[in-house]
Amino acid sequence: MTPPSIRPAATADIPAIAAIYTHAVLHGTASWELEPPGEAEMQRRYEAILAGGYPYLVAEREGAILGYAYAGAYRPRPAYRATVENSIYLAPTAQGLGIGSLLLDALMQACAARGFRQMIAVIGDGTGASIGSRRLHERAGFHLIGVAEKVGFKHGRWLDQMLMQKELGEGDRTPPGI
């Protein structure tokens, strides 16, 4: 099977991105939204990520979008400016094939190239249905920094939120240039 290419997302990818996210919202716990946003809202979010100077990537094989990943501000206060939060979503048929690792690796490289120093993964239900996300981040060198217990409620049950962190580039060895 041909490996997917990883490339910057484009406006034309929004319908596929919205479809992947809709499935995640309706059937999973990676997103804690309860109602999936439409394509117009996904377009607005995409544009906001790009306007903030953050990367937004897709995995594509033979014209089909298999997944997407982006980074955004971890927190809004200026002191957090060198820290990003990542998001990765895969089409159901693309899960377990290593595509998440390809996206995460490319995303970390893109963030480091932009001068970001820390990446935070906020994993919904990292001990349950989203265990794959936890394992993906562990394989990429993220370490657990905390668990907030029973802070979300979705699909009829309480969910924990796991935080994982990975240093990018020079990390905390020098002041950020951004």
N, C-alpha and C positions, 0 to 999 in steps of 0.2 A: 504494500500500500504506500502510495506517495505521502511523504510527510507534509504536514500543513505548512504554509508560509505564515509568518507573523509580520504584520504590517500596521502602519497607523490606520485607525478607523477613518472612514469617510461618511459623509452624509448619506450616501447611497446604502450604507450598511445598517442604518437605523431600523428599518423594518425587521431585519433578522435579529438585531440586538434586542429589540422590543419583544419579539417572539420568545427568545431565550429567557429574557427576564420575566415575562409573563408566566412561563412554566415554573420558574424558580419561586415566584411569589405564591402561585396557587398550590404548588405541591411540595415545597421545601421549607427549610428554616434558615437558609443562608441570608435571605432578606427577611426583615421583619415587617415589611409592608404587608397589608392585608388585602389590598386591591391593587392590581397591576396598573401602572400608568400607561397611557396611550402613547402612540408614536410622537405626537407633538411634544409631550412632556419629556420623553426620552431624548428628543432632539434638543430641547432646551437644556437638559442636564449635560448632554454631550458638549454643547457649545460653551457652557459654564466651565467645564473641566479644561477645555482647550484655552479659553480666555484666561484662566488662572495660571497657564504655563505648565500644565501637567500633561503627561502622556495618556493616550487612549488607544489601545491596540486591539486588533482582531486576529484570530487564527482562521485561515481560509484554506480550503482544499477544493480544487476543481470548481471554483465559483461559489461554494457553499461556506457560509460563516459557521464555524464549529464552536466558537466561544469568543469572549472578549474580556479585556482587563483594562483597568484604569487606576490611576492614583489621583488623590485629591488631598485637600488640606485635612490634617488630622484634627486640628482645633482651630478656631478662628483668630485667636490672639496672636500678635506679631512674634512673640517669643517662640512659638511653635513652627515658624516659617520653614525650618530645615527638616521637618518631620512630615511624612505623608502617610495616608491610610490607603491600603490597596483594596480593590474589589475584583473578583474573578468569577465569571459565570460561564458555564459550558452547556451546550445543547445536550439533552439527555443521551443521545447516541454517541456523543464524544467523551463521555465520562469514563475514566479508568484507562484511557489510551495514552496518557502522558502529555496530552495537549495543555492541561493546566500547568504543568511544569515548564513547558515551552513559553507559555504566556507570562508566567511569574518571572522566569529568568530574564526575558526580554524587558519586562516592566521594571525590574530592579536595575538593569543596565541603563534604561532610559532615565530613570529617576536619578541615579548616581551621576550620569552625564549632565544633568541639569543642576547638580550641586546639592541635592537632597542628601541628608546624612542618616536618617533613621526611617524605617518603614514599620508601620504598625498594621497588623492584621486583626480585625475585629470579627471574630468568628461566632456566629449565632449557633448555639447548640453544639459546641465543639466536642462534647462528650457523647452526643447522640447521633441524630441523622446527618449532621455535618462533619462526621469523623474524617471523611475524605479530605476536607479542607484542612483540618488540623494536620493530617499526615503529609499533605502537599507542602504545607509551610514548614513542618519539621524537616522534611527532606531538603528544603532550600536553606536550612540553617537558622530558621526562626526559633526562638526560645519562648517558653511560656512566661508571661509576666503577671498574670492574674486571671481570676475567674470571678465574675459577678454572678451570684447564684439567683436563679428564679426571678430575673428582671424583665422577662418578656413572656407574653402569653399568646400562643398561636396554635392552630390545629388542635384546640382542646387541651393543651398542656402547658405547663410552665417551662421556660427555657433558660438555660444558663448562657452567659456571654463570656467567651474566652478572648483574652488579649495575648497576642504573640508579637515579638519584636525582632528586627534584624537591622544590624548596622550596615550602612551603605557607604561606599567610598572611604573617605578619611574619618568617618564617624565623628567621635567627640575629641579627636586628637588635635584639631585645629578649629578656630572659629568658622562659622558658616560664611560663605561668600554671597549668600542670597539674603 
